[in-house]
Amino acid sequence: MQYVSGKRAAEDGWRERKKRATRAALVESAVRLAAEHGLESVTVDAISAAAGVSARTFFNYFDSRDDVFVLIGAESSARVRRAVLDAPRALSPLEALRDAMAEELQEVEQQTELWRLYAEVLDRTPALLARSLGAYMADEIGLAEAVAERIGGPSSPLTGTGTGTGPDGPSEDERRRALDLYPRLLAAVGATAGRVAVEHWCVRQDGARFADVFREVFEQLAAGLPQPPEPTTPGRR
């Protein structure tokens, strides 16, 4: 029985890795095609062919062509929420969020070009940018709900662990009203910190490892964002 359970777990793990790889391939193909040819010239068939899968497989992951751009981090956000809930109780909420995000951002250094192309696609497509911002805000609410559940404070009784809601579920306004200030603030600050770390590292490219930049960002947050010491310059006391 133990062997069967272990074998099933291994098979489930393999299937999950395969699903993540397929989803990542679809996202990368879509972004590269849109950056090269423009979004309006990109079709589901073209994205699927570039990723080496069928259009039917595409629709197993996304409901429409634009969703591949808007929901680019949906599965990652879900894993961050789960990791926040599963983190050791000895960790503070900020530390739990830091570790959860660090796990998801391990491959940033290998994806610099892809993120740059994605930013270009959004910049050229205002409607897509607006939808992406909406999805970002929804993810932030879900993260705040996970933080609220972790600390045992009030969270939306209609959403459980912050994994999102169906069409008949509560509205975003209802979910916001159900949350206290601390979870909302921590989720917003943490999400912004991660975004700033990625952008700063991509822009500077001064030899620093992304992991070091990310760690410094959260160290400054944990310290309360003290003003850095004034830099010394030659000839100045």
FENTAQUI-V683017 format. One record per run of one state. SS is the DSSP state (@ for helix, = for strand, . for the rest). FROM is the first residue (numbers start at 1). TO is the last residue. If there is no record, write none. Layout:
ss=SS from=FROM to=TO
ss=SS from=FROM to=TO
This chain:
ss=. from=1 to=1
ss=@ from=2 to=37
ss=. from=38 to=38
ss=@ from=39 to=41
ss=. from=42 to=43
ss=@ from=44 to=51
ss=. from=52 to=54
ss=@ from=55 to=61
ss=. from=62 to=66
ss=@ from=67 to=70
ss=. from=71 to=73
ss=@ from=74 to=86
ss=. from=87 to=92
ss=@ from=93 to=104
ss=. from=105 to=107
ss=@ from=108 to=110
ss=. from=111 to=111
ss=@ from=112 to=124
ss=. from=125 to=125
ss=@ from=126 to=151
ss=. from=152 to=171
ss=@ from=172 to=177
ss=. from=178 to=180
ss=@ from=181 to=204
ss=. from=205 to=209
ss=@ from=210 to=222
ss=. from=223 to=237
